[in-house]
Amino acid sequence: MDRPETISDRWEIHKYRSNGKRIEIRNFQKISAILSDWGLHCATIPDDDGGADFTARHMPTHTMIPIQLKGRLTIAQKYLRHENLWMAFPVKRKWNKFQLIDWYLVKHIELVEVVKQVKPNWL
């Protein structure tokens, strides 16, 4: 008996064909799925002003969280003017022979404070 066809049988992931925007869209879908498990609904912001790429709304409390999506941990002076900005980024790690991806959601200002402890003259 033949086994059922899987998604990976039909569509192979071609990362080499992905440009920056496609990767950002894929990462948005991944982080949105994770945040939805925590009661957050996500929506992209079409006009990125150098701040948030999307917002997450916590449904029970109706709190809006502006989030900048990055491919890795990033801090930058340009984000300092956005006081309530959060950063979302993946971190790869290995477990046995598997490569796992953990997603982090951290306030940008908290990341800056950590860097200031290590490099006080960063700013």
PAKOLTI-583236 format. One line per field, with one value per residue (C-alpha): chain; y, x, z. Coordinates in steps of 0.5 Angstrom, whole numbers. Layout:
residues N
ch <- [A ...]
py <- [Y ...]
px <- [X ...]
pz <- [Z ...]
***
This chain:
residues 123
ch <- [A A A A A A A A A A A A A A A A A A A A A A A A A A A A A A A A A A A A A A A A A A A A A A A A A A A A A A A A A A A A A A A A A A A A A A A A A A A A A A A A A A A A A A A A A A A A A A A A A A A A A A A A A A A A A A A A A A A A A A A A A A A]
py <- [0 7 12 18 24 29 37 36 31 36 43 43 49 53 58 60 63 67 74 78 80 73 71 76 74 67 69 73 67 63 68 70 62 62 68 66 60 66 70 75 76 79 84 87 95 96 103 101 108 105 102 96 91 89 89 84 85 81 79 78 85 89 91 93 91 94 89 89 83 81 75 75 79 86 93 100 107 108 104 108 113 108 107 101 97 90 86 79 74 67 63 57 51 44 38 31 31 36 44 47 54 58 65 71 77 82 90 93 98 92 89 96 96 89 92 98 93 90 96 103 107 104 110]
px <- [0 3 3 0 3 6 7 14 13 10 13 21 23 28 31 36 30 27 29 29 21 19 23 20 13 15 18 11 7 11 11 4 2 6 3 -4 -3 -2 -8 -5 -8 -3 -3 2 3 4 7 13 16 22 19 14 13 7 2 0 -7 -8 -15 -17 -14 -14 -7 -3 4 8 13 19 21 28 32 37 38 38 39 39 39 34 29 30 25 20 19 14 17 18 23 22 27 29 35 37 40 42 39 42 42 36 36 31 29 26 23 24 20 23 22 28 30 31 36 39 40 43 48 50 52 57 59 57 59 55 50]
pz <- [0 -2 4 3 0 5 4 4 -2 -6 -4 -3 1 -3 1 -4 -8 -2 -2 4 4 3 9 13 11 13 19 21 19 24 30 29 30 36 39 37 42 48 46 41 34 30 24 19 18 11 12 16 19 22 28 28 23 26 32 37 40 47 46 54 56 49 50 43 42 37 34 30 26 25 23 29 35 33 37 34 36 31 35 41 39 40 47 47 41 42 38 35 33 32 35 32 37 36 40 38 31 30 29 33 33 39 38 43 44 48 49 45 51 55 50 50 58 57 52 56 62 57 53 57 51 46 45]
***
